[in-house]
Amino acid sequence: MARAEEAEVLLSKRVQEMVLDGEEPPALYICRDGEDTDDHTGNSTVSPIPVIDLSLVLPSAAPTDISIQELQKLRSALSSWGCFQAVGHGISSSVLDEIKKVAKEFFEQPLAEKKKVAKTVKEFEGYGADPVPEAGQPLDWSDRLVLELYPQDKRNYNLWPEKPESLRDTLEEYAKEIKMLTEVMSKVFAKSLNVDQNCFHELGDQATLTARFNYYSCCQRPDLVLGLKPHTDVTAFSMILQDEPGLQIRKDGKWFTVPKLPDALIFILGDYMEIMTNGIFKSAMHRVLSNSQTERFSVAMFYNPPEELEIGPRDDFVTEENPRLFKNVKDYVTTYWQFYERGQRAIHTAQV
């Protein structure tokens, strides 16, 4: 059987099913040698993952010594880590608790109910897994529900689950809150770079917002598989709400686990933001570990400029000291996915 056909057969059986049936990971999921010791927990008293209080750096915030320091801390985080944990973001605990609750309830339903919104391995939106990667690349030990949110005319309500009954209203509310936050954050990022707050004007009314509910099942051999393979995102930035640790960020040749921080949103920059800032900000390499004892849920929201726009470094960031590193790109997302399926980054294709 050809690898693509074998993978398609495997993906027709969800990871959750294999776990319930007591199966060990099939060969196409194995991507580690069982001796990976580079799993820094980051759970020390002071985690290395930056934490930013957004209430201090909002465009409306008055400049004080504390707010200026926090803004400098944000710029440093995005220039070195490409990510941070955000507190003081303005989304209430009740909204965050509810979106985590419906995510858990969706994946705990019988498979027949989830399959009502199933997708094939070649489709992006719906319940299932990523498209089949190319030969030599592993499958992720996870199940997902992906839904387009904005612009609203991109929504396919046929793929919005009817159960749990509260999911649709909860997602509508969460999407509105996140959309408002993304519009503010594009201005905050510009503010941290000391440029006009409308510098990232591409991230406007036509920017896309996509939700991905992730379920990472327990695995008998977490030393052999990954919930999500190492990659950078294609996005401008992503916002992740996690229930338990498992997400890791790569920095200075080491992996660091993002610790659990109640009500925090994890911001991860993607390739688009690295291109737009001419390399000042970095897109973060990240992955998700599997666990033999604890299942894990997360809700990720991906924020992008419209796909049809040509994107390149903003003029503010091209100087004699920092010459142009990237050319303008169009339909970069297509190139990104071609390299992603090979287990590679695509950003080198945008370099000058």
HELIX and SHEET records of a PDB file:
HELIX    1   1 ARG A    3  LEU A   11  1                                   9    
HELIX    2   2 VAL A   15  LEU A   20  1                                   6    
HELIX    3   3 ALA A   27  TYR A   29  5                                   3    
HELIX    4   4 LEU A   54  LEU A   56  5                                   3    
HELIX    5   5 ASP A   65  SER A   80  1                                  16    
HELIX    6   6 SER A   93  GLU A  108  1                                  16    
HELIX    7   7 LEU A  111  LYS A  114  1                                   4    
HELIX    8   8 LYS A  115  VAL A  117  5                                   3    
HELIX    9   9 GLN A  152  LYS A  154  5                                   3    
HELIX   10  10 TYR A  157  LEU A  159  5                                   3    
HELIX   11  11 LEU A  167  SER A  192  1                                  26    
HELIX   12  12 ASP A  271  MET A  276  1                                   6    
HELIX   13  13 ASP A  315  PHE A  317  5                                   3    
HELIX   14  14 TYR A  332  TYR A  340  1                                   9    
HELIX   15  15 ILE A  347  ALA A  350  5                                   4    
SHEET    1   A 8 VAL A  51  ASP A  53  0                                        
SHEET    2   A 8 CYS A  83  VAL A  87  1                                        
SHEET    3   A 8 LEU A 265  LEU A 269 -1                                        
SHEET    4   A 8 PHE A 237  GLN A 242 -1                                        
SHEET    5   A 8 ARG A 296  ASN A 304 -1                                        
SHEET    6   A 8 THR A 208  TYR A 216 -1                                        
SHEET    7   A 8 ASP A 143  TYR A 150 -1                                        
SHEET    8   A 8 GLY A 126  GLY A 128 -1                                        
SHEET    1   B 4 LEU A 226  HIS A 231  0                                        
SHEET    2   B 4 HIS A 286  LEU A 289 -1                                        
SHEET    3   B 4 LEU A 247  LYS A 251 -1                                        
SHEET    4   B 4 LYS A 254  THR A 257 -1                                        
SHEET    1   C 2 GLU A 310  ILE A 311  0                                        
SHEET    2   C 2 VAL A 329  LYS A 330 -1                                        
END                                                                             
